Amino acid sequence: MSRINLGVVRERAREIRESTQKVQAYAAQPDDMFFADERNLLAVMHLLLISIEAAAALCTHLAAKTAERAPDSYAECFDWLRTQRKVDDELAGRLIQMARFRNLLVHRYWDVDPNKVLRYARQNLDDFDAYLRAISDIIGQPV
């Protein structure tokens, strides 16, 4: 694990925490208030992208430094964590879905259902916390 750059790990973890805290604040609004201002949706989409990108960058860094290869996709990276028994099957499945959600936001943004974005923001932020706990376990110290 000595090849892992703890500065990189901590910076990505900070980005995840800061972004998800902001998402949580936006998502706490009642639906009518949230959807009354398009900027709420746009902010949440952007903040989720930051969080997911940071999670994937963390995974890619770990894979590159411990397996000496970078996975071809974010989903493949999260699956690599599962095959290495760094995360359980359930969390890996949710992380893979997270990568797919990111792809939708980036590559098929015109297909994004605003209600699904808000639902994701309200129901899936705990996955980031579980992921950061797993990363802490992997490197043997808090992130």
OpenMM code with the backbone's topology and positions (N, CA, C; nanometers):
from openmm import Vec3, app, unit

residues = "MET SER ARG ILE ASN LEU GLY VAL VAL ARG GLU ARG ALA ARG GLU ILE ARG GLU SER THR GLN LYS VAL GLN ALA TYR ALA ALA GLN PRO ASP ASP MET PHE PHE ALA ASP GLU ARG ASN LEU LEU ALA VAL MET HIS LEU LEU LEU ILE SER ILE GLU ALA ALA ALA ALA LEU CYS THR HIS LEU ALA ALA LYS THR ALA GLU ARG ALA PRO ASP SER TYR ALA GLU CYS PHE ASP TRP LEU ARG THR GLN ARG LYS VAL ASP ASP GLU LEU ALA GLY ARG LEU ILE GLN MET ALA ARG PHE ARG ASN LEU LEU VAL HIS ARG TYR TRP ASP VAL ASP PRO ASN LYS VAL LEU ARG TYR ALA ARG GLN ASN LEU ASP ASP PHE ASP ALA TYR LEU ARG ALA ILE SER ASP ILE ILE GLY GLN PRO VAL".split()
positions = [
    Vec3(0.0807, -0.1200, 0.0000),
    Vec3(0.0000, 0.0000, 0.0000),
    Vec3(0.0851, 0.1265, 0.0000),
    Vec3(0.2149, 0.1112, 0.0131),
    Vec3(0.2997, 0.2302, 0.0234),
    Vec3(0.3010, 0.3125, -0.1049),
    Vec3(0.2624, 0.2535, -0.2165),
    Vec3(0.2610, 0.3270, -0.3425),
    Vec3(0.1362, 0.4143, -0.3560),
    Vec3(0.0398, 0.3930, -0.2699),
    Vec3(-0.0823, 0.4732, -0.2732),
    Vec3(-0.0495, 0.6133, -0.2225),
    Vec3(-0.0909, 0.7123, -0.2963),
    Vec3(-0.0681, 0.8511, -0.2585),
    Vec3(-0.1812, 0.8948, -0.1655),
    Vec3(-0.1507, 0.9030, -0.0374),
    Vec3(-0.2539, 0.9372, 0.0608),
    Vec3(-0.3091, 1.0774, 0.0394),
    Vec3(-0.2295, 1.1663, -0.0141),
    Vec3(-0.2777, 1.3004, -0.0455),
    Vec3(-0.3877, 1.2962, -0.1496),
    Vec3(-0.3693, 1.2150, -0.2524),
    Vec3(-0.4714, 1.1986, -0.3564),
    Vec3(-0.5972, 1.1372, -0.2961),
    Vec3(-0.5808, 1.0350, -0.2162),
    Vec3(-0.6954, 0.9671, -0.1543),
    Vec3(-0.7742, 1.0647, -0.0677),
    Vec3(-0.7048, 1.1387, 0.0141),
    Vec3(-0.7738, 1.2333, 0.1040),
    Vec3(-0.8416, 1.3465, 0.0277),
    Vec3(-0.7783, 1.3938, -0.0789),
    Vec3(-0.8387, 1.5020, -0.1582),
    Vec3(-0.9672, 1.4547, -0.2260),
    Vec3(-0.9649, 1.3344, -0.2850),
    Vec3(-1.0861, 1.2815, -0.3475),
    Vec3(-1.1940, 1.2576, -0.2427),
    Vec3(-1.1556, 1.2081, -0.1259),
    Vec3(-1.2529, 1.1856, -0.0178),
    Vec3(-1.3149, 1.3182, 0.0254),
    Vec3(-1.2337, 1.4226, 0.0338),
    Vec3(-1.2847, 1.5546, 0.0703),
    Vec3(-1.3850, 1.6036, -0.0337),
    Vec3(-1.3526, 1.5845, -0.1611),
    Vec3(-1.4437, 1.6253, -0.2684),
    Vec3(-1.5771, 1.5524, -0.2581),
    Vec3(-1.5714, 1.4243, -0.2275),
    Vec3(-1.6943, 1.3457, -0.2123),
    Vec3(-1.7762, 1.3996, -0.0961),
    Vec3(-1.7125, 1.4182, 0.0179),
    Vec3(-1.7856, 1.4659, 0.1366),
    Vec3(-1.8476, 1.6036, 0.1135),
    Vec3(-1.7695, 1.6960, 0.0615),
    Vec3(-1.8205, 1.8320, 0.0402),
    Vec3(-1.9360, 1.8334, -0.0592),
    Vec3(-1.9210, 1.7609, -0.1677),
    Vec3(-2.0257, 1.7598, -0.2705),
    Vec3(-2.1528, 1.6923, -0.2209),
    Vec3(-2.1387, 1.5803, -0.1522),
    Vec3(-2.2587, 1.5104, -0.1055),
    Vec3(-2.3297, 1.5887, 0.0046),
    Vec3(-2.2554, 1.6634, 0.0855),
    Vec3(-2.3212, 1.7487, 0.1862),
    Vec3(-2.4056, 1.8555, 0.1174),
    Vec3(-2.3550, 1.9122, 0.0104),
    Vec3(-2.4310, 2.0129, -0.0640),
    Vec3(-2.5529, 1.9504, -0.1313),
    Vec3(-2.5352, 1.8315, -0.1874),
    Vec3(-2.6480, 1.7612, -0.2494),
    Vec3(-2.7561, 1.7367, -0.1452),
    Vec3(-2.7153, 1.6945, -0.0288),
    Vec3(-2.8109, 1.6660, 0.0785),
    Vec3(-2.8938, 1.7891, 0.1122),
    Vec3(-2.8302, 1.9046, 0.1154),
    Vec3(-2.9020, 2.0284, 0.1459),
    Vec3(-3.0043, 2.0609, 0.0368),
    Vec3(-2.9657, 2.0480, -0.0882),
    Vec3(-3.0597, 2.0718, -0.1980),
    Vec3(-3.1754, 1.9719, -0.1936),
    Vec3(-3.1411, 1.8450, -0.1720),
    Vec3(-3.2416, 1.7384, -0.1762),
    Vec3(-3.3385, 1.7440, -0.0587),
    Vec3(-3.3030, 1.8161, 0.0449),
    Vec3(-3.3905, 1.8276, 0.1619),
    Vec3(-3.5106, 1.9190, 0.1363),
    Vec3(-3.5051, 1.9960, 0.0295),
    Vec3(-3.6165, 2.0842, -0.0039),
    Vec3(-3.7395, 2.0021, -0.0446),
    Vec3(-3.8573, 2.0527, -0.0159),
    Vec3(-3.9782, 1.9867, -0.0690),
    Vec3(-3.9719, 1.9870, -0.2226),
    Vec3(-4.0351, 1.8892, -0.2826),
    Vec3(-4.0311, 1.8755, -0.4286),
    Vec3(-4.0685, 2.0047, -0.5006),
    Vec3(-4.1777, 2.0681, -0.4588),
    Vec3(-4.2228, 2.1879, -0.5305),
    Vec3(-4.1187, 2.2998, -0.5252),
    Vec3(-4.0515, 2.3161, -0.4131),
    Vec3(-3.9464, 2.4179, -0.4026),
    Vec3(-3.8240, 2.3787, -0.4856),
    Vec3(-3.7889, 2.2511, -0.4796),
    Vec3(-3.6720, 2.2043, -0.5547),
    Vec3(-3.6914, 2.2289, -0.7042),
    Vec3(-3.8075, 2.1895, -0.7556),
    Vec3(-3.8319, 2.1999, -0.9000),
    Vec3(-3.8736, 2.3401, -0.9449),
    Vec3(-3.9037, 2.4288, -0.8508),
    Vec3(-3.9434, 2.5653, -0.8871),
    Vec3(-3.8271, 2.6438, -0.9473),
    Vec3(-3.7056, 2.6046, -0.9141),
    Vec3(-3.5866, 2.6734, -0.9650),
    Vec3(-3.4956, 2.5707, -1.0320),
    Vec3(-3.4843, 2.5795, -1.1620),
    Vec3(-3.4042, 2.4838, -1.2394),
    Vec3(-3.2600, 2.4743, -1.1898),
    Vec3(-3.2120, 2.5815, -1.1285),
    Vec3(-3.0736, 2.5805, -1.0799),
    Vec3(-3.0518, 2.4751, -0.9726),
    Vec3(-3.1551, 2.4404, -0.8974),
    Vec3(-3.1424, 2.3337, -0.7971),
    Vec3(-3.1066, 2.2015, -0.8646),
    Vec3(-3.1805, 2.1674, -0.9685),
    Vec3(-3.1548, 2.0430, -1.0407),
    Vec3(-3.0163, 2.0449, -1.1042),
    Vec3(-2.9821, 2.1546, -1.1680),
    Vec3(-2.8519, 2.1645, -1.2333),
    Vec3(-2.7380, 2.1533, -1.1313),
    Vec3(-2.7544, 2.2158, -1.0164),
    Vec3(-2.6519, 2.2078, -0.9120),
    Vec3(-2.6371, 2.0646, -0.8610),
    Vec3(-2.7494, 1.9981, -0.8363),
    Vec3(-2.7442, 1.8606, -0.7857),
    Vec3(-2.6789, 1.7688, -0.8890),
    Vec3(-2.7145, 1.7842, -1.0146),
    Vec3(-2.6525, 1.7019, -1.1189),
    Vec3(-2.5011, 1.7239, -1.1213),
    Vec3(-2.4593, 1.8482, -1.1148),
    Vec3(-2.3161, 1.8787, -1.1173),
    Vec3(-2.2451, 1.8231, -0.9937),
    Vec3(-2.3045, 1.8416, -0.8780),
    Vec3(-2.2439, 1.7922, -0.7548),
    Vec3(-2.2378, 1.6397, -0.7509),
    Vec3(-2.3399, 1.5736, -0.8042),
    Vec3(-2.3351, 1.4272, -0.8133),
    Vec3(-2.2244, 1.3833, -0.9074),
    Vec3(-2.2078, 1.4543, -1.0170),
    Vec3(-2.0974, 1.4232, -1.1091),
    Vec3(-1.9626, 1.4363, -1.0391),
    Vec3(-1.9442, 1.5436, -0.9646),
    Vec3(-1.8185, 1.5615, -0.8907),
    Vec3(-1.7958, 1.4444, -0.7955),
    Vec3(-1.9000, 1.4070, -0.7223),
    Vec3(-1.8890, 1.2975, -0.6252),
    Vec3(-1.8554, 1.1650, -0.6920),
    Vec3(-1.9252, 1.1353, -0.7989),
    Vec3(-1.9038, 1.0081, -0.8688),
    Vec3(-1.7669, 1.0062, -0.9352),
    Vec3(-1.7277, 1.1165, -0.9972),
    Vec3(-1.5948, 1.1253, -1.0588),
    Vec3(-1.4854, 1.1069, -0.9537),
    Vec3(-1.5019, 1.1686, -0.8377),
    Vec3(-1.4026, 1.1545, -0.7314),
    Vec3(-1.3963, 1.0100, -0.6815),
    Vec3(-1.5118, 0.9454, -0.6680),
    Vec3(-1.5151, 0.8049, -0.6257),
    Vec3(-1.4445, 0.7166, -0.7276),
    Vec3(-1.4701, 0.7421, -0.8543),
    Vec3(-1.4063, 0.6629, -0.9598),
    Vec3(-1.2561, 0.6911, -0.9661),
    Vec3(-1.2170, 0.8159, -0.9490),
    Vec3(-1.0746, 0.8504, -0.9502),
    Vec3(-1.0016, 0.7816, -0.8354),
    Vec3(-1.0669, 0.7734, -0.7214),
    Vec3(-1.0095, 0.7020, -0.6071),
    Vec3(-0.9887, 0.5546, -0.6408),
    Vec3(-1.0896, 0.4949, -0.6989),
    Vec3(-1.0813, 0.3538, -0.7374),
    Vec3(-0.9700, 0.3320, -0.8389),
    Vec3(-0.9647, 0.4168, -0.9379),
    Vec3(-0.8631, 0.4042, -1.0419),
    Vec3(-0.7230, 0.4191, -0.9828),
    Vec3(-0.7070, 0.5118, -0.8911),
    Vec3(-0.5771, 0.5310, -0.8257),
    Vec3(-0.5365, 0.4041, -0.7502),
    Vec3(-0.6295, 0.3487, -0.6737),
    Vec3(-0.5989, 0.2262, -0.5986),
    Vec3(-0.5632, 0.1115, -0.6911),
    Vec3(-0.6391, 0.0961, -0.7992),
    Vec3(-0.6114, -0.0119, -0.8944),
    Vec3(-0.4746, 0.0070, -0.9595),
    Vec3(-0.4459, 0.1289, -1.0011),
    Vec3(-0.3186, 0.1556, -1.0681),
    Vec3(-0.2006, 0.1316, -0.9746),
    Vec3(-0.2166, 0.1651, -0.8488),
    Vec3(-0.1051, 0.1534, -0.7539),
    Vec3(-0.0911, 0.0150, -0.6928),
    Vec3(-0.2008, -0.0610, -0.6859),
    Vec3(-0.1913, -0.1936, -0.6235),
    Vec3(-0.1944, -0.3070, -0.7249),
    Vec3(-0.2684, -0.2896, -0.8322),
    Vec3(-0.2746, -0.3941, -0.9349),
    Vec3(-0.1884, -0.3580, -1.0547),
    Vec3(-0.1350, -0.2369, -1.0516),
    Vec3(-0.0492, -0.1860, -1.1579),
    Vec3(-0.1163, -0.1859, -1.2941),
    Vec3(-0.2477, -0.1593, -1.2908),
    Vec3(-0.3216, -0.1425, -1.4148),
    Vec3(-0.4452, -0.0591, -1.3867),
    Vec3(-0.4790, 0.0220, -1.4805),
    Vec3(-0.6000, 0.1029, -1.4661),
    Vec3(-0.7135, 0.0337, -1.5403),
    Vec3(-0.8266, 0.0149, -1.4762),
    Vec3(-0.9419, -0.0464, -1.5439),
    Vec3(-0.9880, 0.0390, -1.6619),
    Vec3(-1.0586, -0.0244, -1.7545),
    Vec3(-1.1050, 0.0437, -1.8756),
    Vec3(-1.2246, 0.1342, -1.8522),
    Vec3(-1.2983, 0.1119, -1.7450),
    Vec3(-1.4171, 0.1937, -1.7181),
    Vec3(-1.4357, 0.2063, -1.5680),
    Vec3(-1.5198, 0.3007, -1.5295),
    Vec3(-1.5487, 0.3174, -1.3876),
    Vec3(-1.6191, 0.1938, -1.3323),
    Vec3(-1.7136, 0.1406, -1.4075),
    Vec3(-1.7845, 0.0212, -1.3618),
    Vec3(-1.6871, -0.0949, -1.3431),
    Vec3(-1.5932, -0.1091, -1.4363),
    Vec3(-1.4935, -0.2161, -1.4251),
    Vec3(-1.4072, -0.1960, -1.3008),
    Vec3(-1.3753, -0.0734, -1.2700),
    Vec3(-1.2943, -0.0451, -1.1511),
    Vec3(-1.3683, -0.0857, -1.0241),
    Vec3(-1.4956, -0.0485, -1.0148),
    Vec3(-1.5726, -0.0854, -0.8965),
    Vec3(-1.5891, -0.2369, -0.8881),
    Vec3(-1.6005, -0.3042, -1.0019),
    Vec3(-1.6076, -0.4500, -1.0020),
    Vec3(-1.4737, -0.5091, -0.9581),
    Vec3(-1.3651, -0.4461, -0.9969),
    Vec3(-1.2311, -0.4901, -0.9532),
    Vec3(-1.2228, -0.4881, -0.8003),
    Vec3(-1.2774, -0.3827, -0.7376),
    Vec3(-1.2778, -0.3781, -0.5910),
    Vec3(-1.3514, -0.4988, -0.5329),
    Vec3(-1.4607, -0.5383, -0.5990),
    Vec3(-1.5365, -0.6555, -0.5536),
    Vec3(-1.4544, -0.7823, -0.5683),
    Vec3(-1.3918, -0.8002, -0.6856),
    Vec3(-1.3151, -0.9231, -0.7084),
    Vec3(-1.1941, -0.9324, -0.6160),
    Vec3(-1.1434, -0.8196, -0.5723),
    Vec3(-1.0319, -0.8177, -0.4772),
    Vec3(-1.0794, -0.8272, -0.3323),
    Vec3(-1.2115, -0.8400, -0.3157),
    Vec3(-1.2752, -0.8488, -0.1843),
    Vec3(-1.2484, -0.7244, -0.0984),
    Vec3(-1.2420, -0.6098, -0.1665),
    Vec3(-1.2238, -0.4814, -0.0974),
    Vec3(-1.3589, -0.4199, -0.0622),
    Vec3(-1.4616, -0.4550, -0.1394),
    Vec3(-1.5992, -0.4161, -0.1085),
    Vec3(-1.6874, -0.5391, -0.1293),
    Vec3(-1.7988, -0.5434, -0.0584),
    Vec3(-1.8885, -0.6580, -0.0731),
    Vec3(-1.9690, -0.6464, -0.2039),
    Vec3(-2.0327, -0.7557, -0.2402),
    Vec3(-2.1075, -0.7608, -0.3660),
    Vec3(-2.2155, -0.6532, -0.3738),
    Vec3(-2.2840, -0.6310, -0.2617),
    Vec3(-2.3941, -0.5347, -0.2606),
    Vec3(-2.3436, -0.3924, -0.2876),
    Vec3(-2.2382, -0.3519, -0.2167),
    Vec3(-2.1829, -0.2184, -0.2387),
    Vec3(-2.1256, -0.2067, -0.3793),
    Vec3(-2.0574, -0.3095, -0.4251),
    Vec3(-2.0019, -0.3060, -0.5615),
    Vec3(-2.1125, -0.2858, -0.6637),
    Vec3(-2.2246, -0.3552, -0.6460),
    Vec3(-2.3372, -0.3393, -0.7382),
    Vec3(-2.3897, -0.1968, -0.7388),
    Vec3(-2.3984, -0.1364, -0.6205),
    Vec3(-2.4462, 0.0026, -0.6127),
    Vec3(-2.3449, 0.0992, -0.6738),
    Vec3(-2.2165, 0.0722, -0.6558),
    Vec3(-2.1135, 0.1575, -0.7158),
    Vec3(-2.1150, 0.1463, -0.8684),
    Vec3(-2.1384, 0.0265, -0.9184),
    Vec3(-2.1480, 0.0069, -1.0636),
    Vec3(-2.2692, 0.0832, -1.1173),
    Vec3(-2.3813, 0.0779, -1.0455),
    Vec3(-2.4991, 0.1568, -1.0853),
    Vec3(-2.4685, 0.3066, -1.0815),
    Vec3(-2.3881, 0.3472, -0.9843),
    Vec3(-2.3469, 0.4863, -0.9730),
    Vec3(-2.2687, 0.5277, -1.0991),
    Vec3(-2.1794, 0.4412, -1.1438),
    Vec3(-2.1018, 0.4702, -1.2654),
    Vec3(-2.1937, 0.4813, -1.3866),
    Vec3(-2.2935, 0.3976, -1.3925),
    Vec3(-2.3892, 0.4039, -1.5041),
    Vec3(-2.4732, 0.5317, -1.4978),
    Vec3(-2.5098, 0.5716, -1.3769),
    Vec3(-2.5838, 0.6961, -1.3596),
    Vec3(-2.4990, 0.8139, -1.4058),
    Vec3(-2.3719, 0.8117, -1.3726),
    Vec3(-2.2787, 0.9149, -1.4183),
    Vec3(-2.2749, 0.9203, -1.5702),
    Vec3(-2.2690, 0.8031, -1.6341),
    Vec3(-2.2660, 0.7993, -1.7806),
    Vec3(-2.3920, 0.8608, -1.8405),
    Vec3(-2.5053, 0.8368, -1.7783),
    Vec3(-2.6299, 0.8977, -1.8238),
    Vec3(-2.6220, 1.0502, -1.8131),
    Vec3(-2.5751, 1.0995, -1.6993),
    Vec3(-2.5644, 1.2434, -1.6794),
    Vec3(-2.4694, 1.3089, -1.7792),
    Vec3(-2.3632, 1.2386, -1.8145),
    Vec3(-2.2615, 1.2963, -1.9026),
    Vec3(-2.2944, 1.2755, -2.0499),
    Vec3(-2.3314, 1.1541, -2.0853),
    Vec3(-2.3426, 1.1189, -2.2266),
    Vec3(-2.4842, 1.1219, -2.2829),
    Vec3(-2.5841, 1.1154, -2.1952),
    Vec3(-2.7225, 1.1145, -2.2430),
    Vec3(-2.8069, 1.2096, -2.1589),
    Vec3(-2.7522, 1.3257, -2.1339),
    Vec3(-2.8159, 1.4233, -2.0448),
    Vec3(-2.9570, 1.4593, -2.0886),
    Vec3(-2.9859, 1.4493, -2.2166),
    Vec3(-3.1204, 1.4819, -2.2644),
    Vec3(-3.2233, 1.3777, -2.2205),
    Vec3(-3.1761, 1.2594, -2.1777),
    Vec3(-3.2652, 1.1539, -2.1300),
    Vec3(-3.2836, 1.1554, -1.9781),
    Vec3(-3.2194, 1.2478, -1.9107),
    Vec3(-3.2233, 1.2501, -1.7644),
    Vec3(-3.3622, 1.2926, -1.7163),
    Vec3(-3.4181, 1.2115, -1.6294),
    Vec3(-3.5471, 1.2413, -1.5675),
    Vec3(-3.5195, 1.3175, -1.4379),
    Vec3(-3.5609, 1.4424, -1.4292),
    Vec3(-3.5343, 1.5221, -1.3090),
    Vec3(-3.5827, 1.4546, -1.1800),
    Vec3(-3.6949, 1.3838, -1.1863),
    Vec3(-3.7449, 1.3136, -1.0680),
    Vec3(-3.6493, 1.2040, -1.0238),
    Vec3(-3.5860, 1.1361, -1.1197),
    Vec3(-3.4892, 1.0309, -1.0857),
    Vec3(-3.3625, 1.0903, -1.0242),
    Vec3(-3.3226, 1.2071, -1.0722),
    Vec3(-3.2052, 1.2733, -1.0139),
    Vec3(-3.2332, 1.3055, -0.8676),
    Vec3(-3.3489, 1.3643, -0.8405),
    Vec3(-3.3826, 1.3982, -0.7024),
    Vec3(-3.3953, 1.2725, -0.6172),
    Vec3(-3.4577, 1.1702, -0.6708),
    Vec3(-3.4709, 1.0439, -0.5967),
    Vec3(-3.3325, 0.9856, -0.5665),
    Vec3(-3.2440, 0.9882, -0.6659),
    Vec3(-3.1069, 0.9389, -0.6457),
    Vec3(-3.0388, 1.0190, -0.5351),
    Vec3(-3.0548, 1.1508, -0.5392),
    Vec3(-2.9928, 1.2375, -0.4387),
    Vec3(-3.0465, 1.2083, -0.2990),
    Vec3(-3.1691, 1.1707, -0.2899),
    Vec3(-3.2294, 1.1436, -0.1589),
    Vec3(-3.2019, 1.0025, -0.1082),
    Vec3(-3.1806, 0.9078, -0.1987),
    Vec3(-3.1735, 0.7679, -0.1580),
    Vec3(-3.0350, 0.7038, -0.1667),
    Vec3(-2.9405, 0.7673, -0.2347),
    Vec3(-2.8152, 0.6977, -0.2620),
    Vec3(-2.6897, 0.7620, -0.2032),
    Vec3(-2.7037, 0.8695, -0.1295),
    Vec3(-2.5843, 0.9350, -0.0761),
    Vec3(-2.5119, 0.8495, 0.0268),
    Vec3(-2.5832, 0.7598, 0.0946),
    Vec3(-2.5180, 0.6707, 0.1909),
    Vec3(-2.4155, 0.5796, 0.1233),
    Vec3(-2.4327, 0.5549, -0.0059),
    Vec3(-2.3357, 0.4717, -0.0779),
    Vec3(-2.1972, 0.5363, -0.0784),
    Vec3(-2.1930, 0.6677, -0.0840),
    Vec3(-2.0645, 0.7371, -0.0797),
    Vec3(-1.9981, 0.7185, 0.0566),
    Vec3(-2.0764, 0.7258, 0.1633),
    Vec3(-2.0215, 0.7039, 0.2980),
    Vec3(-1.9695, 0.5612, 0.3132),
    Vec3(-2.0457, 0.4645, 0.2646),
    Vec3(-2.0028, 0.3245, 0.2716),
    Vec3(-1.8747, 0.3039, 0.1913),
    Vec3(-1.8671, 0.3682, 0.0765),
    Vec3(-1.7483, 0.3594, -0.0074),
    Vec3(-1.6263, 0.4181, 0.0641),
    Vec3(-1.6430, 0.5340, 0.1254),
    Vec3(-1.5296, 0.5953, 0.1957),
    Vec3(-1.4868, 0.5112, 0.3155),
    Vec3(-1.5805, 0.4460, 0.3823),
    Vec3(-1.5426, 0.3539, 0.4912),
    Vec3(-1.4614, 0.2370, 0.4360),
    Vec3(-1.5025, 0.1857, 0.3208),
    Vec3(-1.4286, 0.0759, 0.2578),
    Vec3(-1.2880, 0.1215, 0.2189),
    Vec3(-1.2765, 0.2421, 0.1653),
    Vec3(-1.1446, 0.2955, 0.1285),
    Vec3(-1.0572, 0.3086, 0.2519),
    Vec3(-1.1145, 0.3569, 0.3626),
    Vec3(-1.0394, 0.3665, 0.4880),
    Vec3(-0.9891, 0.2298, 0.5301),
    Vec3(-1.0727, 0.1279, 0.5183),
    Vec3(-1.0314, -0.0082, 0.5533),
    Vec3(-0.9188, -0.0561, 0.4620),
    Vec3(-0.9276, -0.0238, 0.3346),
    Vec3(-0.8272, -0.0675, 0.2377),
    Vec3(-0.6902, -0.0085, 0.2713),
    Vec3(-0.6887, 0.1209, 0.3002),
    Vec3(-0.5583, 0.1853, 0.3251),
    Vec3(-0.5169, 0.1802, 0.4716),
    Vec3(-0.6077, 0.1352, 0.5590),
    Vec3(-0.5725, 0.1170, 0.6994),
    Vec3(-0.5699, 0.2453, 0.7810),
    Vec3(-0.6373, 0.3474, 0.7324),
    Vec3(-0.6465, 0.4732, 0.8074),
    Vec3(-0.7630, 0.5554, 0.7570),
    Vec3(-0.8126, 0.6457, 0.8412),
    Vec3(-0.9270, 0.7280, 0.7996),
    Vec3(-0.8933, 0.8152, 0.6796),
    Vec3(-0.9959, 0.8393, 0.5984),
    Vec3(-0.9781, 0.9311, 0.4839),
    Vec3(-1.0644, 1.0524, 0.5036),
] * unit.nanometer
topology = app.Topology()
chain = topology.addChain("A")
for resn in residues:
    res = topology.addResidue(resn, chain)
    for name in ("N", "CA", "C"):
        topology.addAtom(name, app.Element.getBySymbol(name[0]), res)
